[in-house]
Amino acid sequence: MRGYYYQQNDVPPAPWQAPPDPKRPPRRDRGVLVPFLCVLAVLLGLVILLCVALYRLGDIDSEANFHQEEWRDPDSWESQQTTEVTAKTTVERAPTGDGTTLTIVPAGAEAPHSFQQIYQENISSIVSIWGTAPDGMAFGTGVVMTENGYIITNAHVIEGCSEVEVCLQNEETYPALLVGYDVQTDLAVLKVGASGLTPAQFGDSSALQVGDTVLAIGNPLGEELRGTMTDGIISAINRDVYVDGYTMVLLQTTAALNSGNSGGALINDHGQVIGITNLKMESYDSTVEGLGFAIPTSTVKTVVDELIAHGVVTGRPTIGITVMTVEADGEGEPAGVRVDSIRPGSDADGKLQVGDIIVEANGVKVSVTDDLMAVKDSLEAGDVLSLRLWRDGVWLERDVALVEQYTLET
C-alpha cells in the first residue's frame, strides 16, 4: 500500500539530527541531566514515529519513500522526489492475446449481503503475492480474475522484481508469469499455471454513490494477517490523486488499508469487487485515518483487457520529460515551462536539457504545463513536436518525436 503524503506547504520535514554527545556534567548538576535525558527520549520516540510514517507502504521491505507533488506534469515519468530509480522488472512474461477479458456484472436486485456472507464469497479469490526484488522481498495482495489463473494486482507490488510467486488461501503456491503492468494506473496482471481457481465477481464501480458500504479484503502487514477484512464507506468518487507524476482517478474509502493491502479487493454490499486497493493518505505532521483509495473497476477493465491482449497499454504518446511552470525572472529568463527531468530512451534525451525553458510548441505559445500538454495530446506516437526554448541566454529550436509511454516503463 503506497503512502500518499499531504501537506499544505509542500515542504518535507527536515531530517532529524541527533544532538551532540553531552559531556558528563558535574555531580551537582544531576538535576539538569534527568530532564535532558527525558527530552532526548521524547525526541528519539518522535524520530521512530516519523520513520514509520515515512515508510512507503508499497510493500517492499526497503524501498525509497515517495512524496507526491501536485504541480508535476502528467507527462512525467517518475516522481521528482524519488532519488533512486526502480530496478528493471525482469519477471518472465506470459503469452498474450488469448481473448480473455474482464467481465463486469451488474448488481442484482436482492438485499445487501451480510458481512459474513461477503467474506465467504470472496476469501477464496484473494491471494498473496511475493516478489523477489534487489532491495528486499515485495509483498502484496492479488485478486483472482479467472479460474485458469489470471490474477490482478498493483504494478508497484511487482515492479522491479525478477520473480513472483502467488500463494492461494489453501497454501498452494505457484510461480507467476507477468502478463503486463501499467505504471500510470498502478495495475498488473499475472498468470499462474493452475485451474479450478475461484474467480471474484467484478461489479460496476460507476454505480457507486458516496455513503455506500464497502469492505476491503487483503493481507495487511504480511503473511501473518492475510485474509483480513475491514469495513467502511465510499467517501468520495472520482478523486484525483497525483502519484509518481501521474494523475489517478480513484475511489476514496474509509475502510482501513495498510502495508500489504496493495492489490487487494474493495467490495460492495453485494459481494462484488468494485475496486483494487492501492493507496492510503498520510501526513508528515498530523495523524490521518480513514483515507484509503482504490482503482475503480471502470479503469481496471480497460487496462486489464489491454494488458491481456497486448502486454502493454498503447495510445499514450509522451515527450519523456517532466516540466514545471515558471515565471519570467526580470533578468532575461522568459516565462514558460522548465524541463526538470528527461527520461533516458526518449527522443528528448540528447536534444533537451534539464533547465531548458520551453516557450512554444508547434507554433503555439506555452505559458503553463497545460499548454504543452494540450499540444502533445493532439498528436500520436511518432509525431514530432517543434519546440522553441531558452537555454542559458540562447534561443534554440528542437524537434522531438513523441514515443509510446510504455516503451519508457519496461
Secondary structure, DSSP 8 states (H G I E B T S, - for coil): -EEEEE-SS-----------------GGGHHHHHHHHHHHHHHHHHHHHHHHHHS-TTSBTT-------TTS-TT-SS-TT--S--------B----S-----B----SS----HHHHHHHHGGGEEEEEEEETTEEEEEEEEE-STTSEEEE-HHHHTT-SEEEEE-TTS-EEEEEEEEEETTTTEEEEEES--S-----B--GGG--TT-EEEEEE-TTSGGGTTEEEEEEEEEEEEEEEETTEEEEEEEE-S---TT-TT-EEE-TTS-EEEEEEEEEEESSS---S-EEEEEHHHHHHHHHHHHHHSS----EE-SEEEEEE---SSS--SEEEEEEE-TTSTTBTTB-TT-EEEEETTEE-SSHHHHHHHHHTS-TT-EEEEEEEETTEEEEEEEE-EEGGGGT-
